């Protein structure tokens, strides 16, 4: 009988891949995680379970079918689960890797360890990574309903550098599972299949469900917009998708689509869109979103999102394969829309007295006979004459006009927009990618710094919620670089005919302070420079260059920086 059981078990073995590791699955649902060079050697307990199952015959699926329980614990600690403790008795090494085991309560039981949490550079992302690895193992085995236990010692762990770095471990773990489960919009449309994740519940933390649901609804919108290809998510299609999702949540939506009106009101944005004017499906759109929480408005968040649905570089065309991946140039607009949707879906007590205004500049930077070119001077909405230096620096033109309209709306009715703060979101420069890799970078203007700093608070929230970002500074050299008479282009030294240089004619990766000076341009071209800390009406402003934070290691969009924005403005995490 033992030989028959072994033979039966081997017939049911399947190889599955999880997080770059090989899992061997058998009929007893016991699996362990090895490197590719190692061989699967089931323990005696596994053989015994297989024998027992063989004697029982084919088991009828019960209500537990499709269920899995993931236990996230620290290195070499299986927690207090009895089934895992039984495994520890026969294999002292298993808690250092992802394993699965049988369970009376769930069809599958998975242990996914975090490893040490006390190294100088460790942070709560290790908890998220462990949860995601466990979820991927569960999905590979057919589970879609997950229960997750985060060992209570994790959230209580005091990091030697960052103190209570793991205080929100449960929230981070649940968000990581959703990120792992996400299937891009066009993949879902192609096979008409639902997500592999039906539900996930963190044991003992039901209060996180409403928050996670709100954040995830926003991130799904952001990912869907970001992952859509240049045709599926061309400006008109992008605007319609945002309208559909946001109106359903009670958000006011206004889509500006008349091309002549846009040309008059958004001249910098429409300069970028000019080469696409003969292709109707690529026509520019500006999407205005507005939403308020319950009660009188006490604080206002104004966000401009860069929605360049595809960036050829324009007349300064991208070469050497540089266009590949440019669908992600709309991820700033995607995140801005996702954030306001998350606010609208959040528990009402969390968003009381909050108002959010969003402008999405949705254009395609095409190339052709109508394309705008270097040396042109375009007067923006704020009245500043902009000398074009590089058509591949189009995002700052889109954001400048959107910021100017937000500024105008706030100043026109200050009582309806108390305590305003401004943000711009965009994948703006290669310099930010070169400098910070997978991290977004936030930079404050003087008014924001004088008010206590917005960028460092967003960074603090991001660190605690598993989406850290960097903080940069705006300096006088950044303004000098784009001032009239500068030497950024061959003709910029003659400063009488323009107010601000859009860009030098070199790539930002080859330009000193290549991600800082674009913010200096944004403050000037949007009119925010007149609202500095010393002015009679200071307007705090933070620019976020999203760099490579908008995709994860699988190449799947992340919705960055929705998590730190929601953490700071809604959950009030990381603020003194």
C-alpha positions in Angstrom: 0.0 0.0 0.0 2.9 2.4 0.7 4.3 1.8 -2.7 0.9 2.4 -4.3 0.6 5.6 -2.3 3.9 6.8 -3.5 3.1 6.0 -7.0 -0.2 7.8 -6.8 1.4 10.8 -5.2 4.0 11.0 -7.9 1.4 10.9 -10.6 -0.2 14.0 -9.2 3.0 16.1 -8.8 2.9 19.4 -10.7 5.6 22.0 -11.1 4.6 25.5 -10.4 6.6 28.7 -10.4 6.2 31.3 -7.6 8.4 34.4 -7.2 11.2 32.9 -9.2 11.2 29.7 -7.1 10.1 26.2 -8.0 7.3 24.6 -6.0 6.5 20.9 -6.3 2.8 20.1 -5.6 1.5 16.7 -4.8 -1.9 15.2 -4.2 -1.6 15.7 -0.4 -1.2 19.5 -1.1 2.2 19.5 0.6 4.7 21.6 -1.2 8.0 23.2 -0.3 10.0 25.9 -2.0 13.5 25.1 -3.3 16.0 26.8 -5.6 16.1 25.6 -9.1 19.1 23.4 -8.5 17.5 21.4 -5.6 15.4 18.3 -5.8 12.0 17.7 -4.3 12.3 15.3 -1.3 9.0 15.0 0.5 9.1 14.3 4.3 7.8 11.2 6.0 4.8 13.3 7.1 4.0 14.0 3.4 4.2 10.3 2.5 2.0 9.4 5.4 -0.6 12.0 4.4 -0.5 10.7 0.8 -1.1 7.2 2.0 -4.0 8.3 4.1 -5.6 10.1 1.1 -5.0 7.1 -1.2 -6.9 4.9 1.3 -9.8 7.4 1.5 -10.2 7.5 -2.3 -11.4 10.5 -4.2 -12.5 13.3 -1.9 -15.6 15.2 -2.7 -15.0 19.0 -2.8 -16.3 20.7 0.3 -17.1 24.3 1.1 -13.4 24.7 1.7 -12.6 24.3 -2.0 -10.7 27.3 -3.3 -9.7 28.4 0.2 -6.2 29.0 1.5 -4.8 30.4 4.7 -1.5 32.3 4.5 0.6 32.7 7.6 3.1 35.5 7.4 5.7 35.1 10.1 9.3 36.0 10.8 12.3 33.9 9.9 12.3 30.4 11.4 9.0 31.0 13.3 5.9 29.2 12.0 3.7 31.0 14.5 1.1 29.2 16.6 -0.6 27.2 13.9 -0.8 23.5 15.0 -0.4 22.1 11.5 2.8 24.1 10.9 4.1 23.1 14.3 3.7 19.5 13.3 5.8 20.1 10.2 8.4 21.7 12.3 8.8 18.5 14.2 10.0 16.7 11.0 11.7 19.6 9.1 13.4 22.3 11.2 14.3 24.2 8.1 11.0 24.7 6.5 10.0 28.0 8.2 12.8 29.8 6.2 10.9 29.3 2.9 7.5 29.3 1.4 5.7 26.0 2.2 2.2 24.5 2.1 0.6 22.0 4.4 -2.7 20.3 5.0 -5.2 22.0 7.3 -8.5 21.1 8.9 -9.9 24.6 8.5 -8.6 25.4 4.9 -8.0 23.4 1.8 -4.4 24.8 1.7 -2.2 26.2 4.4 0.8 28.3 3.4 3.7 29.7 5.5 5.5 32.6 3.9 8.3 34.0 6.1 9.6 37.6 6.0 13.1 36.8 7.0 14.9 39.2 9.4 13.2 42.6 9.9 16.0 44.3 11.8 18.7 45.0 9.3 19.4 48.7 8.8 17.7 48.8 5.4 14.8 46.5 6.2 11.3 48.0 6.0 7.6 46.9 5.9 7.9 46.0 2.2 9.4 42.7 3.4 6.0 41.9 5.0 4.3 42.8 1.7 6.7 40.7 -0.3 6.1 37.7 2.0 2.3 38.1 1.7 2.5 38.4 -2.1 4.7 35.3 -2.4 2.2 33.4 -0.3 -0.7 34.7 -2.4 1.1 33.7 -5.7 1.6 30.2 -4.3 -2.1 30.0 -3.4 -3.1 31.3 -6.8 -0.9 28.7 -8.5 -2.6 25.9 -6.6 -6.1 27.2 -7.5 -7.1 29.1 -4.4 -9.0 32.3 -4.8 -10.4 32.9 -1.3 -7.6 33.8 1.1 -7.4 34.2 4.8 -4.2 35.8 6.0 -2.6 35.8 9.4 0.1 38.3 10.1 2.1 37.2 13.2 1.3 39.6 16.0 5.0 40.1 16.8 5.6 41.7 13.4 3.6 44.9 14.0 5.1 45.1 17.4 8.7 44.9 16.1 10.8 48.0 16.8 13.2 48.7 14.0 16.7 49.8 15.3 16.6 52.8 13.0 13.0 53.6 12.2 11.2 52.5 15.3 7.6 51.5 14.7 8.3 50.8 11.0 5.9 47.8 11.0 2.9 49.3 12.7 0.8 49.0 9.6 2.0 45.6 8.5 -1.5 44.1 8.1 -2.5 46.9 5.7 0.7 46.6 3.7 0.3 42.8 3.4 -3.3 43.0 2.2 -2.4 45.7 -0.4 0.5 43.5 -1.6 -1.8 40.6 -2.2 -4.1 42.8 -4.3 -1.1 44.0 -6.3 0.0 40.4 -6.9 -3.5 39.4 -8.0 -4.0 42.3 -10.5 -4.6 41.4 -14.1 -4.2 44.2 -16.7 -7.4 45.6 -18.3 -6.8 44.3 -21.8 -5.9 40.9 -20.5 -9.2 40.8 -18.6 -11.0 42.0 -21.7 -9.3 39.4 -23.9 -10.3 36.3 -21.9 -13.3 37.8 -20.1 -11.9 36.3 -16.9 -12.3 37.7 -13.4 -9.4 38.3 -11.1 -7.7 35.2 -9.6 -8.5 36.7 -6.2 -12.1 36.4 -5.0 -11.5 37.7 -1.5 -8.8 38.2 1.1 -9.3 38.7 4.8 -6.6 39.6 7.4 -7.5 37.7 10.6 -8.3 39.9 13.5 -8.1 43.1 11.4 -11.6 43.5 9.8 -11.2 47.3 10.2 -8.7 47.3 7.4 -11.1 46.0 4.9 -12.9 49.2 4.1 -9.6 51.1 3.8 -8.0 48.5 1.6 -11.2 48.3 -0.6 -11.1 52.1 -1.1 -7.4 52.2 -1.9 -7.6 49.2 -4.2 -10.6 50.6 -6.2 -8.4 53.7 -6.8 -5.4 51.6 -7.7 -7.4 49.4 -10.1 -8.5 52.5 -12.0 -4.9 53.8 -12.0 -3.6 50.4 -13.2 -6.2 50.0 -15.9 -5.5 53.5 -17.3 -1.7 53.0 -17.0 -1.7 49.5 -18.6 -3.9 50.3 -21.5 -2.0 50.4 -24.8 -1.8 53.7 -26.8 -4.9 52.9 -28.8 -7.0 51.3 -26.1 -6.3 54.2 -23.8 -6.0 57.1 -26.3 -7.2 60.4 -24.8 -10.9 60.1 -25.6 -11.0 56.5 -24.3 -9.0 57.4 -21.2 -11.5 60.2 -20.4 -14.5 57.9 -20.9 -13.1 55.2 -18.6 -12.3 57.7 -15.9 -15.8 59.2 -16.2 -17.5 55.9 -16.0 -15.7 54.8 -12.8 -15.7 58.2 -11.1 -19.3 59.2 -11.7 -20.4 55.9 -10.3 -18.7 56.9 -7.0 -20.4 60.3 -6.9 -17.5 62.3 -8.3 -18.3 65.3 -10.5 -16.8 64.8 -14.0 -16.4 67.4 -16.7 -14.6 66.4 -19.9 -13.3 69.3 -22.1 -13.1 68.1 -25.7 -13.7 71.0 -28.0 -10.3 71.4 -29.7 -10.7 75.1 -30.3 -11.7 75.8 -26.7 -8.8 73.7 -25.5 -6.4 75.6 -27.8 -7.5 78.9 -26.2 -7.6 77.7 -22.6 -4.7 75.2 -22.6 -2.2 76.5 -25.2 0.8 74.7 -23.8 -1.1 71.4 -23.6 -2.5 71.8 -27.1 1.0 72.6 -28.5 1.9 69.0 -27.5 -1.4 67.7 -29.0 -1.0 69.6 -32.3 0.5 66.7 -34.3 -2.4 64.5 -33.4 -5.1 67.0 -34.4 -5.8 65.2 -37.8 -6.5 61.9 -36.0 -9.8 62.2 -34.2 -9.3 59.2 -31.9 -6.1 60.8 -30.6 -7.7 64.2 -29.9 -6.8 65.8 -26.6 -9.0 65.8 -23.6 -8.9 67.6 -20.3 -10.8 65.8 -17.5 -11.9 67.8 -14.5 -12.8 65.9 -11.3 -14.3 67.3 -8.1 -15.4 65.7 -4.9 -16.1 66.7 -1.3 -16.5 64.7 1.8 -19.2 65.3 4.4 -19.3 68.5 6.4 -18.0 72.0 5.6 -14.8 72.0 3.6 -11.8 72.7 5.7 -8.9 71.6 3.5 -8.5 71.4 -0.3 -6.2 69.2 -2.4 -5.6 70.2 -6.0 -3.8 67.7 -8.3 -2.7 68.0 -11.9 -2.0 64.7 -13.6 0.2 64.2 -16.7 -1.8 62.0 -19.1 0.5 61.6 -22.2 -1.1 58.5 -23.6 2.0 57.9 -25.8 5.2 59.8 -26.2 7.1 59.6 -29.4 9.2 62.5 -28.4 7.6 64.6 -31.0 10.0 66.4 -33.4 12.8 65.6 -31.0 11.9 62.0 -31.7 12.9 59.1 -29.4 15.5 56.9 -31.0 17.2 53.5 -30.3 14.0 51.9 -29.0 13.3 54.7 -26.6 9.5 54.7 -27.4 9.0 51.3 -26.0 7.2 51.5 -22.7 5.9 55.0 -23.3 2.3 53.9 -22.5 3.4 54.5 -18.9 3.7 58.3 -19.6 0.0 58.6 -18.6 0.5 57.1 -15.1 0.5 60.5 -13.4 -3.1 61.2 -14.6 -3.9 57.6 -13.8 -2.8 58.0 -10.2 -4.5 61.4 -9.8 -7.8 59.8 -10.9 -7.2 56.8 -8.7 -6.6 59.0 -5.7 -9.8 61.0 -5.9 -11.7 57.7 -6.5 -10.1 56.2 -3.4 -11.2 59.3 -1.4 -14.7 58.9 -2.6 -14.8 55.2 -1.7 -13.2 55.7 1.8 -15.1 55.5 5.0 -16.9 58.8 5.4 -15.5 59.7 8.8 -12.0 59.6 7.3 -12.7 62.1 4.5 -14.9 64.6 6.5 -14.3 68.3 5.5 -12.0 67.3 2.6 -12.3 68.6 -1.0 -10.3 67.3 -3.9 -10.0 68.9 -7.3 -8.2 67.1 -10.1 -7.2 68.1 -13.7 -6.0 65.4 -16.1 -4.2 66.6 -19.2 -4.7 63.8 -21.7 -2.8 64.1 -25.0 -0.7 62.1 -27.4 2.8 63.5 -28.3 2.8 62.5 -31.9 5.2 63.4 -34.6 4.3 64.8 -38.0 4.1 67.9 -40.2 1.9 69.6 -37.5 4.3 68.8 -34.6 5.5 71.7 -32.4 9.2 72.2 -32.6 12.1 73.7 -30.6 12.5 77.5 -30.8 8.7 78.1 -30.8 7.4 80.5 -28.2 4.0 79.6 -26.8 2.1 81.7 -24.3 0.5 79.5 -21.6 -2.7 79.9 -19.6 -0.8 81.8 -16.9 0.4 84.4 -19.4 4.0 83.3 -19.4 5.8 83.2 -22.7 7.5 79.7 -23.0 10.5 79.1 -25.2 10.4 75.5 -26.3 13.8 73.8 -26.1 12.9 70.1 -26.4 9.7 68.6 -27.6 10.5 65.4 -25.7 10.0 67.5 -22.5 6.3 67.7 -23.2 4.9 66.6 -19.8 5.8 69.9 -18.0 3.8 71.8 -20.7 0.7 69.7 -20.0 1.1 70.1 -16.2 1.7 73.8 -16.3 -1.6 74.7 -17.9 -3.5 72.2 -15.7 -1.9 73.7 -12.5 -2.7 77.2 -13.8 -6.4 76.4 -14.1 -6.4 74.8 -10.6 -4.7 77.9 -9.2 -7.2 80.2 -10.9 -10.2 78.1 -9.5 -8.9 78.3 -6.0 -8.1 82.0 -6.1 -11.5 82.8 -7.7 -13.4 81.3 -4.7 -11.1 81.0 -1.7 -13.9 80.4 0.7 -14.9 77.3 -1.2 -11.3 76.1 -1.3 -9.8 76.7 2.2 -6.2 75.7 3.0 -5.3 74.6 -0.6 -2.3 72.5 -1.4 -1.2 71.7 -5.0 0.4 68.6 -6.4 1.6 67.6 -9.8 2.0 64.0 -10.7 3.9 62.7 -13.7 6.6 60.4 -15.1 8.5 63.5 -16.0 12.2 62.9 -16.3 14.8 60.2 -17.0 17.0 62.0 -14.5 14.6 60.9 -11.7 14.8 57.3 -12.9 18.6 57.5 -13.1 18.8 59.1 -9.6 16.2 57.1 -7.7 15.4 54.0 -9.7 12.1 52.5 -8.5 11.3 55.4 -6.1 9.2 58.5 -6.9 10.7 61.8 -5.8 8.8 64.7 -4.2 9.9 68.3 -4.2 8.3 71.2 -2.3 8.2 74.8 -3.1 9.0 77.4 -0.5 5.3 77.9 0.6 5.0 74.1 1.2 8.3 74.1 3.2 7.1 77.1 5.3 3.9 75.2 6.1 5.8 72.3 7.6 6.7 70.4 4.4 4.5 68.3 2.3 7.2 66.1 0.6 8.7 64.8 3.9 5.2 63.9 5.2 4.3 62.0 2.0 7.7 60.2 2.3 6.9 59.3 5.9 3.5 57.9 5.0 5.0 56.0 2.1 7.7 54.4 4.2 5.1 53.2 6.8 2.7 51.9 4.1 5.3 50.1 1.9 5.6 52.6 -0.9 8.6 54.8 0.1 9.7 57.8 -1.9 12.6 60.2 -2.0 12.6 63.9 -1.1 14.5 66.5 -3.2 15.0 70.2 -3.0 14.4 73.2 -5.2 17.4 75.6 -5.4 18.2 79.0 -7.0 20.3 77.3 -9.7 17.1 75.6 -10.9 15.5 78.9 -11.6 18.6 80.4 -13.1 18.7 77.4 -15.5 15.4 78.4 -17.1 15.5 82.2 -16.7 15.5 84.5 -19.8 19.1 84.8 -21.0 20.2 81.4 -19.9 22.4 79.2 -22.1 20.2 76.1 -22.3 19.7 76.3 -26.1 21.5 78.1 -29.0 18.9 80.9 -29.0 18.0 81.2 -25.3 20.7 83.8 -24.5 18.5 86.4 -26.1 16.0 86.7 -23.3 13.8 89.6 -24.5 11.2 87.5 -26.3 10.4 84.9 -23.6 9.7 84.6 -19.9 10.8 81.0 -19.2 12.7 78.3 -21.0 10.9 75.0 -21.1 14.0 72.8 -21.3 17.5 72.7 -22.5 18.1 70.6 -25.6 19.9 67.7 -23.9 18.4 64.7 -22.2 17.6 65.2 -18.5 19.8 62.2 -17.7 22.8 64.2 -19.0 21.7 67.4 -17.4 22.8 68.6 -13.9 19.8 68.8 -11.6 17.8 67.3 -14.4 14.7 66.4 -12.2 14.8 69.6 -10.1 14.8 72.4 -12.7 11.6 71.1 -14.4 9.8 71.9 -11.1 11.2 75.5 -11.3 9.7 75.7 -14.8 6.3 74.5 -13.5 6.2 77.1 -10.7 6.9 79.9 -13.2 4.8 78.7 -16.2 1.8 77.9 -13.9 1.8 81.2 -12.1 2.5 79.5 -8.7 5.8 81.4 -8.4 3.8 84.5 -7.5 2.5 82.6 -4.5 5.7 82.0 -2.7 6.1 81.8 1.1 6.7 85.6 1.3 3.6 86.5 -0.8 0.3 87.7 0.6 -1.4 84.5 -0.7 1.2 81.6 -0.4 0.1 78.4 -2.2 1.9 75.2 -1.0 3.0 73.1 -4.0 4.7 69.7 -4.2 5.8 68.2 -7.5 6.1 64.4 -7.7 8.2 62.9 -10.4 7.1 59.3 -10.4 10.2 57.9 -12.1 10.1 54.0 -12.3 7.7 53.7 -9.3 4.8 53.2 -11.6 5.6 49.6 -12.4 6.6 46.6 -10.3 9.2 44.0 -10.9 6.8 42.1 -13.1 6.2 45.1 -15.3 2.7 45.6 -13.9 1.5 49.1 -13.1 1.4 50.0 -9.4 -0.8 53.0 -9.1 2.0 54.9 -7.4 1.8 57.3 -5.5 -1.8 56.6 -4.4 -0.7 54.8 -1.2 1.4 57.6 0.3 -1.2 60.3 -0.8 -4.0 58.4 0.8 -1.9 57.6 3.8 -1.0 61.2 4.5 -4.2 63.0 3.5 -6.8 60.5 4.5 -5.3 58.1 7.1 -3.0 60.9 8.4 -0.1 58.5 8.8 3.4 59.9 9.2 2.2 63.3 10.2 3.1 64.8 13.6 
